[in-house]
Amino acid sequence: MAGMAGGESVDLQQLVLRSETVVDDVLRQQLKEVQRQQEKVFHELLSVQRLLDCLPLLQLQQKQQLRAMRRHRKALRKLRLLAGPEEASSDSDEGREADEERRTTAQGKNEKAAPSEPKKTDCPPVPVDALVNIGCNTYLKARGDDIGKLLIKVGFQFYLEMTLEEAADFLTQKEAILLKKYDHWSAKCADMKAQIQVLLQAIAAVVEEPALRAFPYA
């Protein structure tokens, strides 16, 4: 009887040691890898959301610069310093929007069956001055040739030149995909934490050690 009890205790100790090895060498290492993937997706999602937040400011600055350029050209034409006819259209956004609405309603009456496509307007390049962080919170002045175009990273170190409207559409779709990825890794991380918690509780119940019941990652 004593030999059987001793054999059972040895088998139990080996089972506990193997279970602890699985927790330390397998599950916790897998959890670290899942957390790294989750953090990677989080940083990418954060950069996309920051750029999306900056797009309205860039669009507003582009409109203001174009309005100022139109007023400048109009003033030069009045002073006969710039060749070309004066612009008959108003510089106000309300007038242009009203003209566009009238044109779109007229086109809608003539072509009811045709799907409406977004009309692309060719805007002249608008330069922009900016401060660029070159590292260690050190900023240098930089000048962009056109505020209306951005180089967006589309993957595999490839960059594509887009207008502000195209960048907004692309980044919105990319944000939705990254949110799904982040939810996937978050669910996987929670599942692995639950597995580790259950296994540690089983080990604690077997060896009757209350100190093992507390799980630091729970």
mmCIF file of the C-alpha atoms, coordinates in Angstrom:
data_MODEL
# 
_entry.id   MODEL 
# 
loop_
_atom_site.group_PDB 
_atom_site.id 
_atom_site.type_symbol 
_atom_site.label_atom_id 
_atom_site.label_alt_id 
_atom_site.label_comp_id 
_atom_site.label_asym_id 
_atom_site.label_entity_id 
_atom_site.label_seq_id 
_atom_site.pdbx_PDB_ins_code 
_atom_site.Cartn_x 
_atom_site.Cartn_y 
_atom_site.Cartn_z 
_atom_site.occupancy 
_atom_site.B_iso_or_equiv 
_atom_site.pdbx_formal_charge 
_atom_site.auth_seq_id 
_atom_site.auth_comp_id 
_atom_site.auth_asym_id 
_atom_site.auth_atom_id 
_atom_site.pdbx_PDB_model_num 
ATOM 1   C CA . MET A 1 1   ? 0.000   0.000  0.000   1.00 0.00 ? 1   MET A CA 1 
ATOM 2   C CA . ALA A 1 2   ? 2.807   2.348  0.855   1.00 0.00 ? 2   ALA A CA 1 
ATOM 3   C CA . GLY A 1 3   ? 4.482   1.578  -2.469  1.00 0.00 ? 3   GLY A CA 1 
ATOM 4   C CA . MET A 1 4   ? 1.264   2.299  -4.371  1.00 0.00 ? 4   MET A CA 1 
ATOM 5   C CA . ALA A 1 5   ? 0.805   5.567  -2.492  1.00 0.00 ? 5   ALA A CA 1 
ATOM 6   C CA . GLY A 1 6   ? 4.401   6.534  -3.218  1.00 0.00 ? 6   GLY A CA 1 
ATOM 7   C CA . GLY A 1 7   ? 3.938   5.719  -6.918  1.00 0.00 ? 7   GLY A CA 1 
ATOM 8   C CA . GLU A 1 8   ? 0.751   7.766  -7.108  1.00 0.00 ? 8   GLU A CA 1 
ATOM 9   C CA . SER A 1 9   ? 2.473   10.737 -5.446  1.00 0.00 ? 9   SER A CA 1 
ATOM 10  C CA . VAL A 1 10  ? 5.363   10.495 -7.929  1.00 0.00 ? 10  VAL A CA 1 
ATOM 11  C CA . ASP A 1 11  ? 2.946   10.347 -10.865 1.00 0.00 ? 11  ASP A CA 1 
ATOM 12  C CA . LEU A 1 12  ? 1.038   13.285 -9.433  1.00 0.00 ? 12  LEU A CA 1 
ATOM 13  C CA . GLN A 1 13  ? 4.209   15.332 -9.055  1.00 0.00 ? 13  GLN A CA 1 
ATOM 14  C CA . GLN A 1 14  ? 5.221   14.531 -12.628 1.00 0.00 ? 14  GLN A CA 1 
ATOM 15  C CA . LEU A 1 15  ? 1.772   15.537 -13.863 1.00 0.00 ? 15  LEU A CA 1 
ATOM 16  C CA . VAL A 1 16  ? 2.016   18.829 -11.982 1.00 0.00 ? 16  VAL A CA 1 
ATOM 17  C CA . LEU A 1 17  ? 5.510   19.486 -13.357 1.00 0.00 ? 17  LEU A CA 1 
ATOM 18  C CA . ARG A 1 18  ? 4.394   18.720 -16.924 1.00 0.00 ? 18  ARG A CA 1 
ATOM 19  C CA . SER A 1 19  ? 1.376   20.984 -16.521 1.00 0.00 ? 19  SER A CA 1 
ATOM 20  C CA . GLU A 1 20  ? 3.540   23.820 -15.195 1.00 0.00 ? 20  GLU A CA 1 
ATOM 21  C CA . THR A 1 21  ? 5.923   23.305 -18.118 1.00 0.00 ? 21  THR A CA 1 
ATOM 22  C CA . VAL A 1 22  ? 3.020   23.576 -20.559 1.00 0.00 ? 22  VAL A CA 1 
ATOM 23  C CA . VAL A 1 23  ? 1.888   26.795 -18.888 1.00 0.00 ? 23  VAL A CA 1 
ATOM 24  C CA . ASP A 1 24  ? 5.342   28.405 -18.813 1.00 0.00 ? 24  ASP A CA 1 
ATOM 25  C CA . ASP A 1 25  ? 6.890   27.160 -22.067 1.00 0.00 ? 25  ASP A CA 1 
ATOM 26  C CA . VAL A 1 26  ? 3.852   26.889 -24.339 1.00 0.00 ? 26  VAL A CA 1 
ATOM 27  C CA . LEU A 1 27  ? 0.791   28.847 -23.297 1.00 0.00 ? 27  LEU A CA 1 
ATOM 28  C CA . ARG A 1 28  ? 2.529   31.926 -21.930 1.00 0.00 ? 28  ARG A CA 1 
ATOM 29  C CA . GLN A 1 29  ? 4.847   32.113 -24.948 1.00 0.00 ? 29  GLN A CA 1 
ATOM 30  C CA . GLN A 1 30  ? 1.851   31.850 -27.260 1.00 0.00 ? 30  GLN A CA 1 
ATOM 31  C CA . LEU A 1 31  ? 0.123   34.549 -25.229 1.00 0.00 ? 31  LEU A CA 1 
ATOM 32  C CA . LYS A 1 32  ? 3.123   36.870 -25.665 1.00 0.00 ? 32  LYS A CA 1 
ATOM 33  C CA . GLU A 1 33  ? 3.063   36.327 -29.437 1.00 0.00 ? 33  GLU A CA 1 
ATOM 34  C CA . VAL A 1 34  ? -0.675  37.034 -29.595 1.00 0.00 ? 34  VAL A CA 1 
ATOM 35  C CA . GLN A 1 35  ? -0.191  40.196 -27.543 1.00 0.00 ? 35  GLN A CA 1 
ATOM 36  C CA . ARG A 1 36  ? 2.585   41.309 -29.921 1.00 0.00 ? 36  ARG A CA 1 
ATOM 37  C CA . GLN A 1 37  ? 0.264   40.854 -32.898 1.00 0.00 ? 37  GLN A CA 1 
ATOM 38  C CA . GLN A 1 38  ? -2.490  42.719 -31.064 1.00 0.00 ? 38  GLN A CA 1 
ATOM 39  C CA . GLU A 1 39  ? -0.149  45.615 -30.263 1.00 0.00 ? 39  GLU A CA 1 
ATOM 40  C CA . LYS A 1 40  ? 1.083   45.741 -33.875 1.00 0.00 ? 40  LYS A CA 1 
ATOM 41  C CA . VAL A 1 41  ? -2.467  46.014 -35.212 1.00 0.00 ? 41  VAL A CA 1 
ATOM 42  C CA . PHE A 1 42  ? -3.284  48.612 -32.548 1.00 0.00 ? 42  PHE A CA 1 
ATOM 43  C CA . HIS A 1 43  ? -0.398  50.896 -33.584 1.00 0.00 ? 43  HIS A CA 1 
ATOM 44  C CA . GLU A 1 44  ? -1.328  50.570 -37.258 1.00 0.00 ? 44  GLU A CA 1 
ATOM 45  C CA . LEU A 1 45  ? -4.953  51.358 -36.435 1.00 0.00 ? 45  LEU A CA 1 
ATOM 46  C CA . LEU A 1 46  ? -3.871  54.359 -34.380 1.00 0.00 ? 46  LEU A CA 1 
ATOM 47  C CA . SER A 1 47  ? -1.825  55.784 -37.272 1.00 0.00 ? 47  SER A CA 1 
ATOM 48  C CA . VAL A 1 48  ? -4.759  55.342 -39.676 1.00 0.00 ? 48  VAL A CA 1 
ATOM 49  C CA . GLN A 1 49  ? -7.154  57.092 -37.293 1.00 0.00 ? 49  GLN A CA 1 
ATOM 50  C CA . ARG A 1 50  ? -4.710  59.966 -36.771 1.00 0.00 ? 50  ARG A CA 1 
ATOM 51  C CA . LEU A 1 51  ? -4.409  60.478 -40.515 1.00 0.00 ? 51  LEU A CA 1 
ATOM 52  C CA . LEU A 1 52  ? -8.191  60.349 -40.867 1.00 0.00 ? 52  LEU A CA 1 
ATOM 53  C CA . ASP A 1 53  ? -8.467  63.056 -38.214 1.00 0.00 ? 53  ASP A CA 1 
ATOM 54  C CA . CYS A 1 54  ? -5.990  65.239 -40.135 1.00 0.00 ? 54  CYS A CA 1 
ATOM 55  C CA . LEU A 1 55  ? -7.758  64.941 -43.501 1.00 0.00 ? 55  LEU A CA 1 
ATOM 56  C CA . PRO A 1 56  ? -10.559 67.454 -42.716 1.00 0.00 ? 56  PRO A CA 1 
ATOM 57  C CA . LEU A 1 57  ? -7.932  70.016 -41.684 1.00 0.00 ? 57  LEU A CA 1 
ATOM 58  C CA . LEU A 1 58  ? -6.031  69.458 -44.932 1.00 0.00 ? 58  LEU A CA 1 
ATOM 59  C CA . GLN A 1 59  ? -9.238  69.800 -46.956 1.00 0.00 ? 59  GLN A CA 1 
ATOM 60  C CA . LEU A 1 60  ? -10.108 73.021 -45.138 1.00 0.00 ? 60  LEU A CA 1 
ATOM 61  C CA . GLN A 1 61  ? -6.615  74.404 -45.697 1.00 0.00 ? 61  GLN A CA 1 
ATOM 62  C CA . GLN A 1 62  ? -6.803  73.457 -49.379 1.00 0.00 ? 62  GLN A CA 1 
ATOM 63  C CA . LYS A 1 63  ? -10.114 75.304 -49.788 1.00 0.00 ? 63  LYS A CA 1 
ATOM 64  C CA . GLN A 1 64  ? -8.781  78.378 -48.035 1.00 0.00 ? 64  GLN A CA 1 
ATOM 65  C CA . GLN A 1 65  ? -5.623  78.418 -50.149 1.00 0.00 ? 65  GLN A CA 1 
ATOM 66  C CA . LEU A 1 66  ? -7.620  77.999 -53.375 1.00 0.00 ? 66  LEU A CA 1 
ATOM 67  C CA . ARG A 1 67  ? -9.966  80.802 -52.339 1.00 0.00 ? 67  ARG A CA 1 
ATOM 68  C CA . ALA A 1 68  ? -6.995  83.065 -51.621 1.00 0.00 ? 68  ALA A CA 1 
ATOM 69  C CA . MET A 1 69  ? -5.407  82.196 -54.978 1.00 0.00 ? 69  MET A CA 1 
ATOM 70  C CA . ARG A 1 70  ? -8.648  83.018 -56.810 1.00 0.00 ? 70  ARG A CA 1 
ATOM 71  C CA . ARG A 1 71  ? -8.941  86.350 -55.037 1.00 0.00 ? 71  ARG A CA 1 
ATOM 72  C CA . HIS A 1 72  ? -5.299  87.105 -55.838 1.00 0.00 ? 72  HIS A CA 1 
ATOM 73  C CA . ARG A 1 73  ? -5.734  86.290 -59.537 1.00 0.00 ? 73  ARG A CA 1 
ATOM 74  C CA . LYS A 1 74  ? -8.934  88.309 -59.684 1.00 0.00 ? 74  LYS A CA 1 
ATOM 75  C CA . ALA A 1 75  ? -7.188  91.321 -58.141 1.00 0.00 ? 75  ALA A CA 1 
ATOM 76  C CA . LEU A 1 76  ? -4.309  91.021 -60.621 1.00 0.00 ? 76  LEU A CA 1 
ATOM 77  C CA . ARG A 1 77  ? -6.722  90.853 -63.548 1.00 0.00 ? 77  ARG A CA 1 
ATOM 78  C CA . LYS A 1 78  ? -8.493  93.959 -62.315 1.00 0.00 ? 78  LYS A CA 1 
ATOM 79  C CA . LEU A 1 79  ? -5.144  95.729 -62.191 1.00 0.00 ? 79  LEU A CA 1 
ATOM 80  C CA . ARG A 1 80  ? -4.389  94.343 -65.689 1.00 0.00 ? 80  ARG A CA 1 
ATOM 81  C CA . LEU A 1 81  ? -1.251  92.663 -64.373 1.00 0.00 ? 81  LEU A CA 1 
ATOM 82  C CA . LEU A 1 82  ? -2.389  89.174 -65.330 1.00 0.00 ? 82  LEU A CA 1 
ATOM 83  C CA . ALA A 1 83  ? -3.533  88.114 -68.779 1.00 0.00 ? 83  ALA A CA 1 
ATOM 84  C CA . GLY A 1 84  ? -6.874  86.398 -69.258 1.00 0.00 ? 84  GLY A CA 1 
ATOM 85  C CA . PRO A 1 85  ? -10.546 87.227 -68.751 1.00 0.00 ? 85  PRO A CA 1 
ATOM 86  C CA . GLU A 1 86  ? -11.936 87.959 -65.335 1.00 0.00 ? 86  GLU A CA 1 
ATOM 87  C CA . GLU A 1 87  ? -13.669 85.114 -63.555 1.00 0.00 ? 87  GLU A CA 1 
ATOM 88  C CA . ALA A 1 88  ? -17.397 85.627 -63.724 1.00 0.00 ? 88  ALA A CA 1 
ATOM 89  C CA . SER A 1 89  ? -18.139 82.967 -61.142 1.00 0.00 ? 89  SER A CA 1 
ATOM 90  C CA . SER A 1 90  ? -18.365 83.962 -57.525 1.00 0.00 ? 90  SER A CA 1 
ATOM 91  C CA . ASP A 1 91  ? -15.631 82.965 -55.116 1.00 0.00 ? 91  ASP A CA 1 
ATOM 92  C CA . SER A 1 92  ? -18.075 81.984 -52.429 1.00 0.00 ? 92  SER A CA 1 
ATOM 93  C CA . ASP A 1 93  ? -18.607 78.308 -51.690 1.00 0.00 ? 93  ASP A CA 1 
ATOM 94  C CA . GLU A 1 94  ? -22.370 78.801 -51.508 1.00 0.00 ? 94  GLU A CA 1 
ATOM 95  C CA . GLY A 1 95  ? -22.574 79.949 -55.129 1.00 0.00 ? 95  GLY A CA 1 
ATOM 96  C CA . ARG A 1 96  ? -20.492 77.052 -56.393 1.00 0.00 ? 96  ARG A CA 1 
ATOM 97  C CA . GLU A 1 97  ? -22.485 74.536 -54.367 1.00 0.00 ? 97  GLU A CA 1 
ATOM 98  C CA . ALA A 1 98  ? -25.763 75.949 -55.709 1.00 0.00 ? 98  ALA A CA 1 
ATOM 99  C CA . ASP A 1 99  ? -24.489 75.654 -59.291 1.00 0.00 ? 99  ASP A CA 1 
ATOM 100 C CA . GLU A 1 100 ? -23.394 72.083 -58.674 1.00 0.00 ? 100 GLU A CA 1 
ATOM 101 C CA . GLU A 1 101 ? -26.780 71.195 -57.170 1.00 0.00 ? 101 GLU A CA 1 
ATOM 102 C CA . ARG A 1 102 ? -28.602 72.628 -60.196 1.00 0.00 ? 102 ARG A CA 1 
ATOM 103 C CA . ARG A 1 103 ? -26.373 70.672 -62.565 1.00 0.00 ? 103 ARG A CA 1 
ATOM 104 C CA . THR A 1 104 ? -26.782 67.420 -60.637 1.00 0.00 ? 104 THR A CA 1 
ATOM 105 C CA . THR A 1 105 ? -30.580 67.768 -60.480 1.00 0.00 ? 105 THR A CA 1 
ATOM 106 C CA . ALA A 1 106 ? -30.689 68.438 -64.235 1.00 0.00 ? 106 ALA A CA 1 
ATOM 107 C CA . GLN A 1 107 ? -28.537 65.405 -64.915 1.00 0.00 ? 107 GLN A CA 1 
ATOM 108 C CA . GLY A 1 108 ? -30.716 63.321 -62.603 1.00 0.00 ? 108 GLY A CA 1 
ATOM 109 C CA . LYS A 1 109 ? -33.834 64.221 -64.568 1.00 0.00 ? 109 LYS A CA 1 
ATOM 110 C CA . ASN A 1 110 ? -32.201 63.360 -67.891 1.00 0.00 ? 110 ASN A CA 1 
ATOM 111 C CA . GLU A 1 111 ? -30.471 60.173 -66.718 1.00 0.00 ? 111 GLU A CA 1 
ATOM 112 C CA . LYS A 1 112 ? -32.601 58.464 -64.094 1.00 0.00 ? 112 LYS A CA 1 
ATOM 113 C CA . ALA A 1 113 ? -31.391 54.957 -64.855 1.00 0.00 ? 113 ALA A CA 1 
ATOM 114 C CA . ALA A 1 114 ? -27.680 55.771 -64.895 1.00 0.00 ? 114 ALA A CA 1 
ATOM 115 C CA . PRO A 1 115 ? -25.892 55.445 -61.496 1.00 0.00 ? 115 PRO A CA 1 
ATOM 116 C CA . SER A 1 116 ? -24.463 58.651 -60.117 1.00 0.00 ? 116 SER A CA 1 
ATOM 117 C CA . GLU A 1 117 ? -20.659 58.806 -60.139 1.00 0.00 ? 117 GLU A CA 1 
ATOM 118 C CA . PRO A 1 118 ? -18.619 61.237 -58.046 1.00 0.00 ? 118 PRO A CA 1 
ATOM 119 C CA . LYS A 1 119 ? -17.416 64.125 -60.182 1.00 0.00 ? 119 LYS A CA 1 
ATOM 120 C CA . LYS A 1 120 ? -13.714 64.780 -59.917 1.00 0.00 ? 120 LYS A CA 1 
ATOM 121 C CA . THR A 1 121 ? -12.666 68.392 -60.129 1.00 0.00 ? 121 THR A CA 1 
ATOM 122 C CA . ASP A 1 122 ? -9.085  69.144 -61.138 1.00 0.00 ? 122 ASP A CA 1 
ATOM 123 C CA . CYS A 1 123 ? -7.716  71.579 -58.586 1.00 0.00 ? 123 CYS A CA 1 
ATOM 124 C CA . PRO A 1 124 ? -4.472  73.452 -59.164 1.00 0.00 ? 124 PRO A CA 1 
ATOM 125 C CA . PRO A 1 125 ? -1.576  72.389 -56.934 1.00 0.00 ? 125 PRO A CA 1 
ATOM 126 C CA . VAL A 1 126 ? -1.556  74.208 -53.615 1.00 0.00 ? 126 VAL A CA 1 
ATOM 127 C CA . PRO A 1 127 ? 1.824   74.291 -51.800 1.00 0.00 ? 127 PRO A CA 1 
ATOM 128 C CA . VAL A 1 128 ? 1.884   73.894 -48.046 1.00 0.00 ? 128 VAL A CA 1 
ATOM 129 C CA . ASP A 1 129 ? 4.426   74.635 -45.318 1.00 0.00 ? 129 ASP A CA 1 
ATOM 130 C CA . ALA A 1 130 ? 4.735   72.173 -42.448 1.00 0.00 ? 130 ALA A CA 1 
ATOM 131 C CA . LEU A 1 131 ? 6.900   71.164 -39.493 1.00 0.00 ? 131 LEU A CA 1 
ATOM 132 C CA . VAL A 1 132 ? 8.280   67.626 -39.756 1.00 0.00 ? 132 VAL A CA 1 
ATOM 133 C CA . ASN A 1 133 ? 9.435   65.646 -36.733 1.00 0.00 ? 133 ASN A CA 1 
ATOM 134 C CA . ILE A 1 134 ? 12.864  64.199 -37.598 1.00 0.00 ? 134 ILE A CA 1 
ATOM 135 C CA . GLY A 1 135 ? 13.288  62.500 -34.222 1.00 0.00 ? 135 GLY A CA 1 
ATOM 136 C CA . CYS A 1 136 ? 13.770  63.322 -30.531 1.00 0.00 ? 136 CYS A CA 1 
ATOM 137 C CA . ASN A 1 137 ? 11.032  65.995 -30.802 1.00 0.00 ? 137 ASN A CA 1 
ATOM 138 C CA . THR A 1 138 ? 13.174  67.974 -33.260 1.00 0.00 ? 138 THR A CA 1 
ATOM 139 C CA . TYR A 1 139 ? 11.175  69.695 -36.010 1.00 0.00 ? 139 TYR A CA 1 
ATOM 140 C CA . LEU A 1 140 ? 12.329  71.159 -39.306 1.00 0.00 ? 140 LEU A CA 1 
ATOM 141 C CA . LYS A 1 141 ? 10.428  73.288 -41.774 1.00 0.00 ? 141 LYS A CA 1 
ATOM 142 C CA . ALA A 1 142 ? 9.333   71.488 -44.930 1.00 0.00 ? 142 ALA A CA 1 
ATOM 143 C CA . ARG A 1 143 ? 7.394   72.546 -47.995 1.00 0.00 ? 143 ARG A CA 1 
ATOM 144 C CA . GLY A 1 144 ? 5.020   70.304 -49.918 1.00 0.00 ? 144 GLY A CA 1 
ATOM 145 C CA . ASP A 1 145 ? 4.279   70.850 -53.584 1.00 0.00 ? 145 ASP A CA 1 
ATOM 146 C CA . ASP A 1 146 ? 0.570   70.068 -53.312 1.00 0.00 ? 146 ASP A CA 1 
ATOM 147 C CA . ILE A 1 147 ? -1.603  69.833 -50.220 1.00 0.00 ? 147 ILE A CA 1 
ATOM 148 C CA . GLY A 1 148 ? -4.304  68.013 -52.175 1.00 0.00 ? 148 GLY A CA 1 
ATOM 149 C CA . LYS A 1 149 ? -2.249  64.836 -52.733 1.00 0.00 ? 149 LYS A CA 1 
ATOM 150 C CA . LEU A 1 150 ? -0.843  62.353 -50.242 1.00 0.00 ? 150 LEU A CA 1 
ATOM 151 C CA . LEU A 1 151 ? 1.381   59.295 -50.433 1.00 0.00 ? 151 LEU A CA 1 
ATOM 152 C CA . ILE A 1 152 ? -0.474  56.504 -48.635 1.00 0.00 ? 152 ILE A CA 1 
ATOM 153 C CA . LYS A 1 153 ? 1.163   53.216 -47.675 1.00 0.00 ? 153 LYS A CA 1 
ATOM 154 C CA . VAL A 1 154 ? -0.957  50.433 -49.197 1.00 0.00 ? 154 VAL A CA 1 
ATOM 155 C CA . GLY A 1 155 ? 1.173   47.510 -47.961 1.00 0.00 ? 155 GLY A CA 1 
ATOM 156 C CA . PHE A 1 156 ? 4.461   45.676 -48.620 1.00 0.00 ? 156 PHE A CA 1 
ATOM 157 C CA . GLN A 1 157 ? 6.306   49.037 -48.512 1.00 0.00 ? 157 GLN A CA 1 
ATOM 158 C CA . PHE A 1 158 ? 4.350   50.316 -51.536 1.00 0.00 ? 158 PHE A CA 1 
ATOM 159 C CA . TYR A 1 159 ? 3.044   53.886 -51.531 1.00 0.00 ? 159 TYR A CA 1 
ATOM 160 C CA . LEU A 1 160 ? 0.286   55.246 -53.758 1.00 0.00 ? 160 LEU A CA 1 
ATOM 161 C CA . GLU A 1 161 ? -0.424  58.891 -54.527 1.00 0.00 ? 161 GLU A CA 1 
ATOM 162 C CA . MET A 1 162 ? -4.035  59.774 -53.710 1.00 0.00 ? 162 MET A CA 1 
ATOM 163 C CA . THR A 1 163 ? -6.187  62.846 -53.535 1.00 0.00 ? 163 THR A CA 1 
ATOM 164 C CA . LEU A 1 164 ? -7.702  63.789 -50.188 1.00 0.00 ? 164 LEU A CA 1 
ATOM 165 C CA . GLU A 1 165 ? -11.064 62.270 -51.152 1.00 0.00 ? 165 GLU A CA 1 
ATOM 166 C CA . GLU A 1 166 ? -9.466  59.018 -52.348 1.00 0.00 ? 166 GLU A CA 1 
ATOM 167 C CA . ALA A 1 167 ? -7.338  58.855 -49.198 1.00 0.00 ? 167 ALA A CA 1 
ATOM 168 C CA . ALA A 1 168 ? -10.427 59.305 -47.006 1.00 0.00 ? 168 ALA A CA 1 
ATOM 169 C CA . ASP A 1 169 ? -12.240 56.422 -48.754 1.00 0.00 ? 169 ASP A CA 1 
ATOM 170 C CA . PHE A 1 170 ? -9.194  54.137 -48.621 1.00 0.00 ? 170 PHE A CA 1 
ATOM 171 C CA . LEU A 1 171 ? -8.412  54.877 -44.971 1.00 0.00 ? 171 LEU A CA 1 
ATOM 172 C CA . THR A 1 172 ? -12.047 54.371 -43.932 1.00 0.00 ? 172 THR A CA 1 
ATOM 173 C CA . GLN A 1 173 ? -12.055 50.891 -45.465 1.00 0.00 ? 173 GLN A CA 1 
ATOM 174 C CA . LYS A 1 174 ? -8.645  50.104 -43.978 1.00 0.00 ? 174 LYS A CA 1 
ATOM 175 C CA . GLU A 1 175 ? -9.841  51.229 -40.539 1.00 0.00 ? 175 GLU A CA 1 
ATOM 176 C CA . ALA A 1 176 ? -12.783 48.803 -40.722 1.00 0.00 ? 176 ALA A CA 1 
ATOM 177 C CA . ILE A 1 177 ? -10.449 45.916 -41.649 1.00 0.00 ? 177 ILE A CA 1 
ATOM 178 C CA . LEU A 1 178 ? -8.006  46.762 -38.854 1.00 0.00 ? 178 LEU A CA 1 
ATOM 179 C CA . LEU A 1 179 ? -10.841 46.935 -36.326 1.00 0.00 ? 179 LEU A CA 1 
ATOM 180 C CA . LYS A 1 180 ? -11.861 43.389 -37.282 1.00 0.00 ? 180 LYS A CA 1 
ATOM 181 C CA . LYS A 1 181 ? -8.251  42.226 -36.938 1.00 0.00 ? 181 LYS A CA 1 
ATOM 182 C CA . TYR A 1 182 ? -7.932  43.871 -33.540 1.00 0.00 ? 182 TYR A CA 1 
ATOM 183 C CA . ASP A 1 183 ? -11.156 42.229 -32.341 1.00 0.00 ? 183 ASP A CA 1 
ATOM 184 C CA . HIS A 1 184 ? -9.851  38.850 -33.569 1.00 0.00 ? 184 HIS A CA 1 
ATOM 185 C CA . TRP A 1 185 ? -6.565  39.135 -31.662 1.00 0.00 ? 185 TRP A CA 1 
ATOM 186 C CA . SER A 1 186 ? -8.336  40.488 -28.576 1.00 0.00 ? 186 SER A CA 1 
ATOM 187 C CA . ALA A 1 187 ? -10.680 37.491 -28.517 1.00 0.00 ? 187 ALA A CA 1 
ATOM 188 C CA . LYS A 1 188 ? -7.758  35.104 -29.011 1.00 0.00 ? 188 LYS A CA 1 
ATOM 189 C CA . CYS A 1 189 ? -5.813  36.798 -26.210 1.00 0.00 ? 189 CYS A CA 1 
ATOM 190 C CA . ALA A 1 190 ? -8.770  36.510 -23.827 1.00 0.00 ? 190 ALA A CA 1 
ATOM 191 C CA . ASP A 1 191 ? -9.214  32.830 -24.760 1.00 0.00 ? 191 ASP A CA 1 
ATOM 192 C CA . MET A 1 192 ? -5.569  32.020 -24.027 1.00 0.00 ? 192 MET A CA 1 
ATOM 193 C CA . LYS A 1 193 ? -5.703  33.845 -20.699 1.00 0.00 ? 193 LYS A CA 1 
ATOM 194 C CA . ALA A 1 194 ? -8.752  31.772 -19.786 1.00 0.00 ? 194 ALA A CA 1 
ATOM 195 C CA . GLN A 1 195 ? -6.914  28.549 -20.692 1.00 0.00 ? 195 GLN A CA 1 
ATOM 196 C CA . ILE A 1 196 ? -3.953  29.492 -18.505 1.00 0.00 ? 196 ILE A CA 1 
ATOM 197 C CA . GLN A 1 197 ? -6.284  30.452 -15.661 1.00 0.00 ? 197 GLN A CA 1 
ATOM 198 C CA . VAL A 1 198 ? -8.145  27.121 -15.814 1.00 0.00 ? 198 VAL A CA 1 
ATOM 199 C CA . LEU A 1 199 ? -4.934  25.092 -15.923 1.00 0.00 ? 199 LEU A CA 1 
ATOM 200 C CA . LEU A 1 200 ? -3.405  26.967 -12.987 1.00 0.00 ? 200 LEU A CA 1 
ATOM 201 C CA . GLN A 1 201 ? -6.554  26.500 -10.945 1.00 0.00 ? 201 GLN A CA 1 
ATOM 202 C CA . ALA A 1 202 ? -6.466  22.768 -11.713 1.00 0.00 ? 202 ALA A CA 1 
ATOM 203 C CA . ILE A 1 203 ? -2.827  22.563 -10.604 1.00 0.00 ? 203 ILE A CA 1 
ATOM 204 C CA . ALA A 1 204 ? -3.632  24.482 -7.430  1.00 0.00 ? 204 ALA A CA 1 
ATOM 205 C CA . ALA A 1 205 ? -6.540  22.164 -6.671  1.00 0.00 ? 205 ALA A CA 1 
ATOM 206 C CA . VAL A 1 206 ? -4.353  19.083 -7.168  1.00 0.00 ? 206 VAL A CA 1 
ATOM 207 C CA . VAL A 1 207 ? -1.442  20.169 -5.006  1.00 0.00 ? 207 VAL A CA 1 
ATOM 208 C CA . GLU A 1 208 ? -3.704  22.138 -2.604  1.00 0.00 ? 208 GLU A CA 1 
ATOM 209 C CA . GLU A 1 209 ? -1.562  25.260 -2.692  1.00 0.00 ? 209 GLU A CA 1 
ATOM 210 C CA . PRO A 1 210 ? -3.606  28.434 -2.230  1.00 0.00 ? 210 PRO A CA 1 
ATOM 211 C CA . ALA A 1 211 ? -0.694  30.565 -3.469  1.00 0.00 ? 211 ALA A CA 1 
ATOM 212 C CA . LEU A 1 212 ? -1.179  29.221 -6.999  1.00 0.00 ? 212 LEU A CA 1 
ATOM 213 C CA . ARG A 1 213 ? -4.818  30.309 -7.137  1.00 0.00 ? 213 ARG A CA 1 
ATOM 214 C CA . ALA A 1 214 ? -3.880  33.940 -7.847  1.00 0.00 ? 214 ALA A CA 1 
ATOM 215 C CA . PHE A 1 215 ? -3.184  34.490 -11.544 1.00 0.00 ? 215 PHE A CA 1 
ATOM 216 C CA . PRO A 1 216 ? -1.295  37.719 -12.314 1.00 0.00 ? 216 PRO A CA 1 
ATOM 217 C CA . TYR A 1 217 ? -2.540  37.928 -15.942 1.00 0.00 ? 217 TYR A CA 1 
ATOM 218 C CA . ALA A 1 218 ? -6.235  37.541 -15.163 1.00 0.00 ? 218 ALA A CA 1 
# 
